[in-house]
Amino acid sequence: MPVNVELVEPKNKRTLVVTHFPYRTPEGSSAGSINIVRDVTEEREKEMRFIMNERLASLGQMAASIAHEINNPLAAIMGCAEGMLNHIKQGSLDPVLFRKYLEIIAEEIARCQTMPPGEENDRCSRDARPGTGGDWFSRQIAGS
């Protein structure tokens, strides 16, 4: 039965795999061995590059997810600000409506402060469900 041993050659930092095959006589006694040495340095370097590329891809996906989670509250804040500005331009200063806009802005800022992203923080999916207030927000912005 062959035995594989991986070694790092200290002088040149090459990674070598030594495969040891015992050689036996027909009677079963040990007659020596055959050793095959293979330089696997490039294979190991390719494996490490692949692993690093996978990690970088995961990091990129995580960064994109975080950017998306930050942009959602910013869009809600922008919508509230635009709605308030439109009402001011029209001379409609409804304190109840403005209070609601400011509450939404405060919620969205708090949401940004409680990241990491998670389903419980996803206002877009929460507001898309009927009866959760998302329809109110859309009507207010559309009516501005």
Sequence and secondary structure as in RCSB ss.txt:
>XXXX:A:sequence
MPVNVELVEPKNKRTLVVTHFPYRTPEGSSAGSINIVRDVTEEREKEMRFIMNERLASLGQMAASIAHEINNPLA
AIMGCAEGMLNHIKQGSLDPVLFRKYLEIIAEEIARCQTMPPGEENDRCSRDARPGTGGDWFSRQIAGS
>XXXX:A:secstr
  EEEEEEETTTTEEEEEEEEEEE TTS EEEEEEEEEE HHHHHHHHHHHHHHHHHHHHHHHHHHHHHHHHHHH
HHHHHHHHHHHHHHTT   HHHHHHHHHHHHHHHHHHHT S  GGG HHHHHHSTTSSHHHHHHHHHT 
